[in-house]
Amino acid sequence: MIRRTITTGLFSIAALTMTASLALAQGHTSKPFAGAKANGGTVTHSTKDGRNVLTLSDDFKVPDTPDPHWQVVDSKGNTYLLQRLGVKNLGGLAKDRINMSITLPDYVKDVAKVQIYCAWAEAVLGEAPFSAPLMTMNK
């Protein structure tokens, strides 16, 4: 009886590990952005060529602010200001000139939520949390 319980437990752990690995490979999608200026749209985490990538959904609306940036918050509350969201031209931010995806730097160990941050106003414009922190598997 003990042997059967141990075997069943080991199979359960193996199944859970495989499920978690499969979920990471397929990507995770955040809850919708909510905030003062960034509302709606989501962000998806995926792995491409061994790198962690965050991608905004097609329905994400870029806030009309002077200097919006990607910012991520880890499970410990550390914030990482990353690259600018877009390149401003004379007609505002054109969709084809927006960094809709970014590759996370190796020093980001996990991601609890993604924020759109205005560096000029020094304000969070909106954030999209994940249901659980995403381990980026960076060493």
SVG drawing of the C-alpha trace seen along z (x, -y; Angstrom):
<svg xmlns="http://www.w3.org/2000/svg" viewBox="-11 -67 33 69">
<polyline fill="none" stroke="black" stroke-width="0.4" points="0.0,0.0 2.8,-2.4 4.6,-1.6 1.5,-2.4 1.0,-5.7 4.6,-6.8 4.3,-5.8 1.0,-7.7 2.6,-10.7 5.6,-10.6 3.3,-10.4 1.3,-13.4 4.5,-15.5 5.7,-14.5 2.3,-15.4 2.3,-18.7 5.8,-19.5 4.9,-18.7 1.8,-20.8 3.7,-23.8 6.3,-23.4 3.7,-23.2 1.9,-26.2 5.2,-28.2 5.9,-27.2 2.4,-28.2 2.4,-31.5 0.5,-33.2 -2.0,-36.1 -2.5,-38.8 -5.7,-40.3 -6.7,-43.4 -4.8,-46.7 -6.5,-49.0 -5.5,-52.5 -5.7,-56.2 -4.8,-56.1 -4.2,-52.5 -7.4,-50.5 -8.1,-47.4 -5.8,-45.0 -3.6,-42.4 0.0,-41.2 1.2,-37.7 4.4,-36.1 6.0,-33.5 9.4,-32.0 11.2,-32.5 14.7,-31.1 15.2,-30.7 14.3,-34.3 11.3,-35.6 9.1,-37.9 6.1,-40.1 3.7,-41.0 0.8,-43.5 -2.6,-42.3 -3.9,-43.9 -6.7,-45.7 -4.2,-47.5 -4.6,-51.3 -1.4,-53.3 -2.0,-56.1 -1.8,-59.7 1.1,-60.7 4.6,-62.2 6.8,-59.2 5.1,-55.8 7.4,-52.9 7.2,-49.2 7.7,-48.6 7.5,-45.2 7.1,-44.4 8.4,-41.2 6.9,-39.1 9.0,-41.0 7.7,-44.4 10.9,-45.4 10.2,-47.6 12.1,-47.5 11.7,-50.4 12.3,-49.0 12.2,-50.4 10.0,-53.1 6.7,-51.9 6.8,-53.8 8.5,-56.4 6.6,-59.6 6.2,-61.2 4.3,-64.3 0.9,-62.6 1.3,-60.9 2.1,-57.3 1.6,-55.2 0.7,-51.6 3.6,-50.4 6.1,-52.4 5.2,-50.9 7.2,-48.3 4.4,-45.8 6.8,-43.1 9.9,-43.3 12.5,-40.7 13.0,-40.7 16.5,-41.3 18.2,-38.5 18.2,-40.3 14.3,-40.1 13.7,-36.8 9.9,-36.8 7.0,-39.0 4.0,-39.6 2.5,-42.5 3.3,-44.7 2.8,-48.4 2.7,-51.2 4.7,-54.0 5.1,-57.6 8.7,-58.6 8.0,-62.2 5.2,-62.5 6.7,-59.7 3.3,-58.0 1.9,-54.5 -0.7,-54.8 -2.1,-51.3 -1.2,-47.8 -2.0,-44.3 -1.4,-41.6 -0.8,-38.0 -2.8,-35.5 0.5,-34.2 4.1,-35.5 5.7,-34.1 9.1,-32.6 11.4,-33.7 13.9,-30.9 16.8,-33.3 19.7,-32.4"/>
</svg>
